[in-house]
């Protein structure tokens, strides 16, 4: 068979598979995951299609004599090994679940995914289940099932917890769920003695081959690095347009008193933190910003709590949707608390069950804000009083309006029930010194009663610094503005060009220092590497943009304005994700270091792809203006994109397979065809085609290649945002 025919069959089949995967995620949204698992992803025709594509790819690789370039050959063969491992898993692997109760007899079978049954060559029993909490909170830290294996005359004991697999005779057990009474647990079961070993071998070979690729002496990548564009570079013009961007103030506490009040500890969002954190979350949730008419978040929270009659008529509740505003009968975009009630009662009562999905969503948002204010004003939100729970050996936190346990000493009951009333009395008298002394007593009570469970002084100060140094929005707008203004200094003959570049590099360096500081503080406060949600990953991506810009600035001065622009845009997205900022304990499954590596590597890849998209967009603008006049600049941008494509695609591939290992460790399967996984694979396949310009000759054209870089970035956008906001899936924790 001719090379051309093999090429067309191999690339055509993988393009067809990519298209099917895109459509499948849409079908899943309509028909559900069970439908696509049975009729698309796991169907025999799809398996055959993958197999045919792999065979034609192998024939084409051999026909091209790719084995003469060992590193490149190793990369391609590694993918074939991974696909072979996936087929073995599909054909011979088994997955299911088993439910165990501590008081039940040993079990020797488990339920398969298709509701069939399979028998173990042994039996097992739950000895006991242990649910562990973070100190002083109700947030689960880990779930541990202690099991006993009975195999003929031999008995084995083991423990299954999150990120801790129990293995026995080729079977792997994972913690999946537990009974509410704490006497039962559900374990996921995976039996795949051959497929995983083959797949992991493919992962290892792929990593080694990628490393060898960058170390080999002769390659297209090394040739690109010797291009003149790498040595000279030009300052880029970014032709992008961007559109960013009453009455007397009600009574509240003086700023110093409000700050002292918010220095108290509070049990909020499943953890103990400064009350200041609740104040910022409360104000941002209700109003959309962390301040209101010159008042700080602390003043807003204490204003609502101590001066309710003033604040109930204040237009501060941000309402979404024009129809919702008409229902509330309000003016402008912000409602008063009194707008929610009329002579017929609560205005949103019927709207919350509306068949109009958009209206119901807006009503739920408004209702959440109404309830949040109600909880604050009644005091139920202010769980600032710790009480020792002797039975469970830990601490429970209460508000002054909660019903306290019957065995609380009278003096303690009296303090919890009345201390806040005493504070309110002194506030009414404006005796701020007395208010301060009363708050000091509550503070001392907290530290005495919750010794060993409250936030340490260092962590307490770290969180206060984190709360007080949030300049993300300002810096984001500033970075975008600087990126756009760089177009005014695009002349290479400008005598101040070098000085200007140094100033920009210095400024970007300090923005990076700020972001690093915020990431470190957030990590110290939360006790984990902060890469668990949309806000945190976009913040890290902004840092990646800065690092990449500073490292490449020596070779590509055009990266400097792109760095500012991309950093600013990513920070703006992060700000959107910070509309209800939270620093909570991670789900146990998200504590794995593999997750952190997965997110870091993926975000680095996305950063490269974003730079490629901006470079491609710039090249297209130049081409439309005058391709001959800007011929050198277009070539430089094209070379930069071809160079960045290699590390970008390799990082994405590594990130995907590290994520697969993490999923296998956590859930017992390295690939589940979740929409996020599918679109990550689609992104990898789409960008992989761009690397094959030797086979796909049409990609040699700078115009076509740069257009491809722009269009391909749509897959990144769908993977990161589209899946989270539209398609859903088990990666919901990653939402912005």
N, C-alpha and C positions, 0 to 999 in steps of 0.2 A: 504494500500500500504506500502511495506517495506521501512525502512529508506534509504537503499542503492539505491533503485529505485528513491525515491523522490530526494535524493541528486544528483544522476546522471542527472535527468531531469532538476532540478533547475540550477545547475552549467553548465550543457551542453547547456541549452538555452541561458544563459547569455554569455557564451563563443561564441556561434553562433552569437548573437546580436553584440558582440564586433567585431567579424570578419566582419560582414556586415557594421558596421560603418567605419571600416578601408577602405574597398573597396569603400564605398560611396564617400569618399573624393577624391579618384582617379577618379571615374566616374564623379564627379562634375567638376573636372579640364577639362575633355574631353567634357562632355555634357552640362555643365552649371548648375547653382544653381536651376533654375526653374525645370529642369528635375528631380534632386534628391529630391527636395521638394515634387514634385507631385507623383513620382513613388517609392520613398524609404522612406524618413523620415516621410512624411505625408500621406503615403498610408494606406489603411485599413488593408492590410496584416501585415504591420509593427506594427500598433497599436495592432492588435490581438496577435502578437508575444510577444510584451512587456507584455500584459495582462496575457497570459498563463504563461510566466516566473515568473511574480509577484505572481500568484496564487500558483504555485508549490513551490516558495520560502516561502510563508506564511505557506503552509502545512508542509514543512520541519522544519520550525522554531517551529511550535507547536509540531510536532512529537518529536523534540529534547528537548522539555520542556525548551526552552530558556527563557520563562517567569519567571523562577526561578532566573535568573540573570537579574535584572531589567534594569541596564544600557545598557548591550549588547542587550537585547530585545528591549529597546527603540530606539537604533540606527537603528536596522533593520526595526522596524515598522515605524520610521520616513521616511525612504526611500520609503516605500509603500505608506505613506500619500502624499509624494511629487509626486510620480507617479500617484496617484489618482487625485491630483490637476491638473497635466499636461493633464490627460485624459479629465477632466471637461472643461479645457480651449480649448482643441482640439474640443470637441463636441459642446460646447455652446458659446465659446468666438468668438468675431468678431474683425477684425483689418482692417484698411483701411486708407484713407486720404481724406482730404477736402481742396479745394483751395478757398481762400477768397480774394476778392478785396474790398478796402475801398469804392469804388463808386458803388458796386453791391448791389442788394437787399438781405435780409436775406436768408440763405440756410437751408433746413431741411433734407438733405440727404448727405451721404458720399459714396465714391467709395471703394469697397472691394478689397482685394488683387487679387481676380480672375476676376476683372473687373465688378463684379456685383454691385448692389446698395442696401443700407439699409437706412431706414428713422430714423431720430431722433424723439423723442417725444417732440421736441421743435425746434426752429430755431436759427441760430446764424449769426452774421455779424462782419466783421472786422472794428473796429473803426479807428485804425491807426497802422502802423508798425514802429518800432524804431530800427535802427541799431546803436549799440554803439561800439566805437573804443577805443583801448588803447591810452592814451595821446600821441599826437605827432606822431602817426603812422597810417598806413592804415590797421592794423591787427584788425579784428573784435573781440570785447570783449564779446558781447552778442547780441542775436537777440530776440526782444520782440514784440509779437503780442498782442495788446489790443483788446479784443473781447467783444461783447455784446450778451447776451442770452435773447431770447424772449420766455417766457413760459406762455401761456394764457395771462393774464393781468399783469404778473409780468416781470420785467426786471432786469437782473443781469449783472454786468460788472466784467471782470477778465483779467488777463495777463498771457500769455504763453511765457516762455523763456527757454533757455537751462537749464536743471536740475531743472526746475520749472514747475510742472504739474498743469493744471487747471482741476478740477474735478467737474462734475455736473451730478447728477442722474445716477450714475454708469458708465458714460462715462468719459474717460480721454483724454485730448488733450496735444500733445507734439509739440514743435517747430521743424519743419522738413526742411523747405526751405523758400525762399522769392523771389519775383520778382525783376528784376534788377532796376526797376524804384522806388522801395521802397514803392509801394502802394498796394502790394499784398503779401500774405503769404500762404504757404502750411503747414497744421497741420496734424500730424499723429493722428489717432483716435483708441482707444482701448476700447472695451466693454467686460469685463470679471468679472462680479460681484461675481462669486463663486470660480472660479478656482484659482485666485490669493490668496484669503483668505485661501483656503485649502493648497496651496503650501507653503505660508509663515508660516502657522501653522507647516507644516512639517519641514521647516528650523529651526524654534524655538525649536521644540522638538529634532531635531538632535543636535543642539548646547548644549542643556541642558543634553542630554544623553551622549555626548562626554565628557563633563565636569564631569559628575557623574562617568563615566568609570574610569577616572584617580584618583578619590577620593575613590572608593570602596576598601574595605580592602582585598578582595580575588579576584585575577584575574591572568591570565597567565602573564600579563605585570608586576605585582608586583612580581611574582615568578622569572621572568627573572632579575629584578633589584637586587634580592638577590643572584644571581649567583656569583661564585667566580671570574669570569672574570671582573665583575664590580669593585671588590675591588682591584684586582691586576693589570691586564692589562700588555701588553708587548709593547716594542718599535718596530715599524713596519719596514720591509724592503720593499721598493718600487722598484720592478724590472721592471722599465719602461724606454724605450728609447725615447728620444725626440730630434728632430733636429730643433733648433731655429736659429732660425736665419740662374784734368787732364790738363787740360790746364789752362792758366792764368785766374784768376777770373775777370769778367767784372766789370766796374766801378759801384760804389754805394755810398751812403752817409756814413759818419762816424756813428758808432753805436749810439752815443749820439744824433746826429742830427736826425737820422732815428727814434729813440725812441720818440723824441720831436714831430716829424711830426705825429706819430701814437698815440700821446696823444690827438689829435683832436677828437671830436665827429663825428659820421657818422650815417646816416640812412641806415641801412643794415639789410637785412633779416627780414623786417617788424618790426624793433625796432631800438632805438637809443642806440649806444654802442661805446666803444673806437675804433678808427681806427685800433688799434693793433689786435682786434678780426678778422677784415677783413684780415689783413696781414697774420695771422696764417692760417685762412681758405683758403686764396688764395694760399699760398705756399704749404700747405698740399694737396689741390685739384690738383695743377699742378704737383708737384714733388713727392708727396706721403709721405713727411716728413715736419716737421715744420721748418726746416733749410736746407741750401744748401751750401755745400763746405765751412763750417765754417761761413757762413753769416746767420744772424738771419732773421726771417720772415719779420721784419720791413725793413731790408736792401734789401731783395729780392723785396718787393713791391715797395719801393721807387726807387730801381734800374730800374725796368721795366718802371716806370712812368717818371723818369727824364733822364734816359740814355737808351732809347729804342734802338738806333742803336747798342749799345754794346750787349744788351740782346737778340735781335732777332736772333742772331747767336749762342746763348748759348744752349747746349743740356740739357734742364731742364724739358721738358714736357714728363712725364711718359706715355708710350703708351702700351696698352694691346693688345696681339694677334700678332702672328708671321706674319700672312697675312696682318694685318694692317701696320706693320713695313715695309713690302715689298712694299706696295702701296705708303708709304711716302718716300721710298728710303733712309731710315735712317740706321745708324750703332748703335748697342747697344740697350738699352731699352728706351732711352730718345731721343726725337726729338727736333730739333730747330724750331722756329716759321717759318723760311724760308723754312723748309721742306714741309709745307702745300701748297705752291704755286709753280707752274712752268709756262712755257710759255703758257700752255693751260688753266690756271686759278686755281681755288681751287680744290685740288686733291680729296677731300672727297665728292664732289657734287653728283656723281653717287653712291658712296658707301653707303651714308646715306639712300638710298632707295633699298638696296640690298635685295634679297629674302633670303639670308643666314642670319638667325637670329643672330648667334654668331658674324659674321662680322659686321652686322648692329649695334649691341650693342657696339662693340669696336669702330666703327666709330662715334657713338653718344657720347661716352665718350671722344674721342679725339676732336670732334667738340666742345663739351662743354668747354673744356680747351682752345681751340683756341679763342672761343667767349669771355671767361672770361678775357683772356689777352687783347683782342681787346677793351673790355669795359673799362679796367683799363687804357690802354694807350691813349684812346681817352678822358678819364676823366669822362665818363658817369656813371661809377661805384662809383665815389667819391661824393656822395650826402652829402656834408658837410656844405651846406649853408641853414639855416632855414629861411623861410619867413612866416609871419603871414597871415593866410587865414581868412579874415574878414567875408566872407560869411558863412563859416562853423564854425567859432570860434575856430580854432585849428591851427596847424603848418604844413606846407608842406616843404619838404627838396629837394634841387636842387643841381646839380653839375654845374660847371662853363660852361659846354658845353650844358646845357639844355636851352630850350627857356623859358624865364621868363615871368610871367604875365605882361600884358601891363600896369597895374597900379602901378608897382614898381617904387618908387622914383629914379630919375636919379643917385644920389650919391650911393644909395644902389646897383643899377644895375651895376654901374661902379666898385664898390668894388668886387662884385661876379664875374664879367666877367674878371677882371684883376689881382686880388690879387695873384692867383696861378702863373700867368705869372711872376709877380714880384719875387715870391719865386724862380722860376726856373732861373731867371736872376742872383740872388744872389748866387744860388748854382753853376752856371757856373763860377762865380768869386771866389768861395770858401770863401765867406764872411759869415762864419757860425754865427757870432754874429748878423748880419743883418737878416739872415734867421730866427734865433730864435725870433727876435722882430716882424717880419712879421707873424710868426705862432702864437705869443701871441695875435696879433691883430685879427686874424681869430678866435682864442679861445674866446676872449672877445666878439666878434660879436655873436658867437654861444650862449653864456650864456645870452647875452642881448636880442637877438631876440627870443630865445626859452625858456625864463625864465618860470619855472614851467613845462616844457615839456622835458628838457634834463635830462640825467642820473645824479642823485645827486652825490655829491663828494664822499660820503661813498660807494655807489654802484659802482661808477666809479673805485675807488681804489680796491674794492673787485674783480671786473672783471679783473683788471690788475694783481692782485695777483694770481687769478685763472689761467690766461693765462701763467704766469711766473713760475708756480709750477707744470707743467705737467711732472711727472716722471713715468707715468703709465707703459710705455714699459720697462724701466730699472727695476722697482720693480717687474714687472711680470716675467721677465727672472730670476731675483735674487730669487724670491720665488720658481719657478720651480726648479732651480739649488739646492737650499737648501733642497727641498723636496726629490730630488734624492740623494743628498749627505748623507741624514740621514741613508741610508742603510749601511754606513761605521761604524755607532755607534749603531748597533742593539743588542749588547751583554748586557744582563741584569747584568752580573758580572762586567762590566766596572765600575771602582771606580769613574770615572768622569761623569757617566751617569746623575746623578741628577743635577749637575752643568750645564751640556750641555743642559738638558731639560729647565732649568730656563732661560738660554741665548736665546734659541729658542723661548720660550714663550714671553720673553721681546721683542725680535725682531718682533714677530708677532703682539704684542700689538701696537708697534709704526707704523707698516704698517696699522693697523686698525685706528689709530689716523689720519694718512695721508688721508685715504679714507673718514673718517667722515668729515674731514676738507674740502675736495674737494666737497663732497655731500652738505654740508652746504653752501659753497660759491656758488655753482651752483644754489641751491635753492633760495638763497638771490638775486642773479643776475636775475634769470628767474622769480621770484615771484611765484613759485609753488614747490610742493614736487617733486624732480627730479626722477620720476619713469615712464616716459612717452614713452621711446623708448628703443631700444636694448642696446645701450651704457649705459644708466642710470640703467637699470635693472640688467645688468651683473656686473656693478660696485657695486650695492647694494648686489648682490649675493656673490661677493668677501668678502664684509663686513660680511655677514651672515656666510660664511665659517670660518672667523676669530673668530667671537663670539662663534660659535658652538665648534670650536677647543679649545678655552680657557676655556669654561665652562665644556667640557667633559674631558679635559686633566687630571683632578684630578682622574678620574675613568678609562680612557682609554688613556694611553700614546701613543698608536698606532695611535691616531687621529692627533698627532702633525705633522708628515711628510705628512700625507694626507691633513692636513689643509694648509700647505705651497703649496703643489702641486696643490690642487684644487683652492686655492686663486690665484696662479700664472696663471693657465690655464684660469680661468674666466676673470682675468684682461687682458690676451692676447686677448680674444674674445672681450672684451670691447674696446681694442685698435683698433681692426679691425673696430668696429663700430664708432670709432672716426676719421676715415680717412677723413671725411668731417665734423668736429665738428660744431655743431650749438646749440645756446641757444636761442630759440624763444618763443614767446607767445604761450601758449597752445590753441588748439581748445577749445571753451567754454564747449563742452561736456566732455572734459578730465579734467576739474577743480574740479570734484566731489571728496570729501574725500573718498567716497566709492571706487573709482578707486585706490587711494593710498593704502587703506587697502587690496584690492583685490591683487594688485601687490606684496605688502610686504609679505602677507601670502603665496602666490603661490611661490615666490622666496625662502622663508624659506623651503617650502616643497621640492623644487627642490634641495636645498642644502643638505638636508637629503638624498634624493635619490642618489645624486652624491657620497656622502660618502659611502652609501650602495654598490654602483657599484664598487668603489675602494676596499672596504673591500672584496666584493665577488670575484673580480679579483685576489686579493692577496691570498685568500683562495684557489682558483683554481690552482694558480701557486704552492702553497705549496703542494696541493694534487698531482699534476703531478710530483713533485720532489720526494716526499716520504711521503705518507699520514700518515704512522705510526710515523715517526720522528717528524712531525709537528702537531700531533693530538691535543695537547693542544692549539696551536696557532689557528688552524682551528676552534676549538670549541669556543675560545674567539671571533674570528671574526664573527662567526655565531650568537652568543649571542648578540653581538653589533648590528648586522643587524636586528635581531628580535626586539630588543628594539627600534631602530630608526624607524622601520616600522610604529609603532603606531602613534607617533607625525607627521611623514611625511605624512601618508595617511589622518589623521584627518585634518592637516593644508591644504592639497590640496583640500579636500572636502569642508572645510569652505571657502577657497578662491574661489572655483568654484561658490558656492551659494551666496557669497557676490557679485561676478561679475554678477550673474543673477539678483540680486536686483538692482545693478547699471544700468544694461541694461534695466530693467523694468522702472526705474525712468527716464532714458534718452530717450529711444526709444519706450516704451510702451509694450515691450515683454521681458520676462525673459529668453527665450531660442529661438534662431533663427537658430540653426543647421549650424552656421558658422564653417568652417573647424577647426578653433582654439578651439571653444567650443567642437566640436566633439572629437578632439584628447585629450583634457583635460579630457573628460568623459571616453575615451578609457584608458587613463593613470590611472584614478581612478579605473576602473573596473579591469584592469590588476593587479595592486598592491593590490586590495581588495582580490583577490584570495589567495595571499601569507599570508594573515591573517587567513585563514581558514585551517590551518594545522591539526586541530582536525578532520575536515571532509575530507580534501584532504590529506590522509596519506602520499602520495609520497613526500609531501613538508617537512616532518619531517627529511628527509635525509639532512645532512649538504651540501653534494655535490650538490644535486638537488636544495636546497634552495638558495645557493650562486650563482649557475648558473642562476637561475631564476632572482636574483637581478641584474645580469649583463645584461641579455637579456631584462628585463623589462625596463631598462634605455633607450633603443632605443625609447620607446614611449615618454619619456621626450624630447629627442633630436628632434624627429619629431614635437612634440607640439611646442617647442620653436623656432627651426630653420627651420625644414622642411616646416611647414605651411607658415612661413614668406617668405621663399626664393622660394618655389615651388608651393604650393597649393593656396596661396593668401587668399582673404576674407576681411571682413570689419575690421579685426584687423591689417590692413596694417600699421597703425601708429606705431605699435610696432616693426617695422623692425629694424634690426641692422644697 
